[in-house]
Amino acid sequence: MMRLFTESLWVFILFSFLGWAARFAYQSIKERRVINPGFLTLPFMPSIGLGFVLLYVFLLRLDNIIMLFFTSSLILTLFKYFSARMFERSFGFKWKDYSDSKYKLNAYVSIWEPLAYGLTGVLAVKLAFLPIKPLVLSMPLWVALLIPAAVIGLIIADTVISFITIVKLRKNLKQMEDISKLLGDNSSEIPDEALREEYEHKMIKSSRFRLRLIKAFPDMESFDYEKQLSNLKEYYDLVKKRNNEVYEKRIEKKEDRPFAYGLSFSKLFWLFVIGSVFGTVLETVWALFAEGHFEMRVGWVLGPFIPVYGGGAVAITLCLYKLHSKNDVIVFVFSAVIGATFEYLCSFFQEKFLGTISWDYSDTLFNIDGRTNLMFALIWGFLGLVWLRYLYPLISRLIERIPKKPGKILTVILCIFMAIDGVLSLAAIDRKNKRAEGIPPKTVIGQFCDAVFPDEYMEFIYPHMGTKETFAKEREMKAKKAAHERQKNA
């Protein structure tokens, strides 16, 4: 029962994020701009996560595909219907209205959604759920509980704030309606300037606290205060342009936009490359000053790249980009959680797929399974804060100064190079492990790796790469040496 509970927690956070990511990609591509599609500020959609938990708990052992399809369709459709209905009854808002659709269920569910839900259930049970149990079983129980508990704690806090925001938005709309009634139907010819100013003040107040939800759900409807919500949406467009230009210049005409404008693929790719190079510099400086010697620390076999830093820069940018106007403490905490989680997952998947690890913090305070610790979480928090406040705006402007045509060509070349570098790195690490076991190469790629990336080269660029066992032996040797020194001094 405890394992099922733990697995359900992981299903919830993983599919809450994946659901958000899919909706993020769809809406951003559709609107050609970055859109946070969720009810929350964080990149999670709890309603999707809960839906998949229902499938995991009730349908995981169902083998018949036809039964699985119809049961999934029924469960998810009813879940969507009752959750949407309950939300509207509680808060007076409907995120998406299907009233104009020819086929709908009480304007809450489109006829096409059950078909998609059925297919989703089949794919989830037959494919997506398969790694969940091995993933949880490979972790210590306390780690398997701690990580989702921390993430769910943030989701709960974000949910509470979002619900409070909805309640205040409804209250604000009611106040706007009351003022509008006093002003009369023709608001363009209002004689009472004090009432006009009060109405505008309510819109300004909403812009500070509530308009993120209007952006995330452009089809949101409020049947009690439709006119006021429409006014807020129009006002939001003006506020959005003004606020965005404070952090990053907005250009409306497509032909006037520079290379890698906004959070496009090109921009994110260049952030990944720059972050990877920055990580190599940071690790080299750390070795010089903290450990007193020069040491080559890279992530891939060709070039000064540590993809953990590049991926961290992209993750922090995507997750925190819209928090640029928030308090530094909020940005710091979210950066620390995102960075530490990302670092843990990178170490975890490296060990599971490659059989190696590149760092081990088992002998440090407040570590999680030796993959990350409190100190590095705080460092991630500091780096995320500096990145969001100072480095990203500067680097973004520098990237956009690259001429369009050369920039596109260079991006394609770099993409191909980085892809080849990544594949070669995986192959070289695999061959290093097999050479240690005395297994000869069986392919041309294996022979190439043995010739170009021998053990001496791999140990030079990966001085700390090893296995759990080798790191455990190193800790044991250090402990014996320390004990010997204490006895000698005594």
Secondary structure, DSSP 8 states (H G I E B T S, - for coil): -HHHHHHHHHHHHHHHHHHHHHHHHHHHHHHTS----SSSSSS--HHHHHHHHHHHHHHTT---HHHHHHHHHHHHHHHHHHHHHHHHHHHS-BSS--TT-SSEETTTEETHHHHHHHHHHHHIIIIITTTHHHHHHTS-HHHHHHHHHHHHHHHHHHHHHHHHHHHHHHHHHHHHHHHHHHH-S-GGG---HHHHHHHHHHHHHHHHHTHHHHHH-TT-B-SSSHHHHHHHHHHHHHHHHHHHHHHS----SGGG--TT-SS-HHHHHHHHHHHHHHHHHHHHHHHHHHSSS-----SSSSSS--HHHHHHHHHHHHHHGGGTTS-HHHHHHHHHHHHHHHHHHHHHHHHHHHS-BS---TTSTTEETTTEEHHHHHHHHHHHHHIIIIIHHHHHHHHHTS-HHHHHHHHHHHHHHHHHHHHHHHHHHHHHHHHHTT----SHHHHHHHHHS-HHHHHHH-TT-B-HHHHHHHHHHHHHHHHHHHHHH-
